[in-house]
């Protein structure tokens, strides 16, 4: 049976630049493979990626203030989609 529930929007923040050290996008904290496959992922797979974003942000080579802005932006997006993100601490 196909999952016909609404798919969560992409976590893309239109930064679209990869951190070479972590392998995550500076805006959405997804890998290039996750970004490329996003349209093909099931709701559960997308939700799984969303839950990982908060624990990936500290791995980005960004100043703490920028990390905090990303955490807040992604926390709001996850809340709107009824997704409980992993605790980054």
C-alpha positions in Angstrom: 0.0 0.0 0.0 1.3 3.5 -0.9 1.7 6.1 1.8 -0.6 8.9 0.7 -0.2 11.1 3.7 1.2 14.6 3.1 4.9 14.6 2.6 6.9 17.1 4.8 8.5 19.9 2.8 12.2 19.8 2.2 14.3 21.1 5.1 16.2 23.2 2.4 17.0 26.7 3.5 18.4 27.7 0.1 22.0 27.9 1.4 23.0 24.9 -0.8 26.7 24.7 0.0 28.3 21.6 1.3 30.7 21.4 4.3 33.6 19.3 3.1 34.6 18.1 6.6 31.2 16.8 7.7 29.6 16.1 4.3 26.5 18.0 5.3 24.9 21.0 3.6 25.4 24.2 5.6 21.7 25.0 5.4 19.8 21.8 5.7 22.4 19.5 7.3 21.6 16.7 4.8 24.1 14.7 2.8 24.3 15.1 -1.0 22.7 11.6 -1.3 19.8 12.6 0.9 19.3 15.8 -1.1 19.4 14.0 -4.4 16.9 11.3 -3.2 14.5 13.5 -1.3 11.7 13.4 -3.8 11.8 9.6 -3.8 11.9 9.1 0.0 8.9 7.8 1.9 7.4 9.9 4.7 9.1 7.7 7.3 12.5 8.2 5.6 12.0 11.9 5.4 11.0 12.1 9.0 14.1 10.1 9.9 16.3 12.7 8.2 14.4 15.5 9.9 15.1 14.0 13.3 18.9 13.8 12.6 19.3 17.5 11.6 19.7 18.9 15.1 22.5 16.4 15.9 24.3 17.2 12.6 24.4 21.0 13.0 27.2 21.0 15.6 29.3 19.0 13.0 29.1 21.9 10.6 32.1 24.2 10.4 30.0 27.3 11.5 30.3 29.8 14.3 28.1 29.0 17.3 25.7 31.8 16.6 25.0 30.5 13.1 24.5 27.0 14.5 22.0 28.3 17.0 20.1 30.1 14.2 19.9 26.8 12.2 18.8 24.9 15.3 15.9 27.3 15.8 14.9 27.3 12.1 14.9 23.5 11.9 13.2 23.1 15.3 10.3 25.3 14.0 10.0 23.3 10.8 10.0 20.0 12.7 7.3 21.3 15.1 5.1 22.3 12.3 5.3 18.8 10.9 4.8 17.1 14.2 8.3 15.6 14.1 10.3 15.2 17.3 13.9 16.0 16.5 16.8 14.3 18.3 18.4 16.3 21.1 21.7 17.7 19.9 23.2 17.7 23.4 
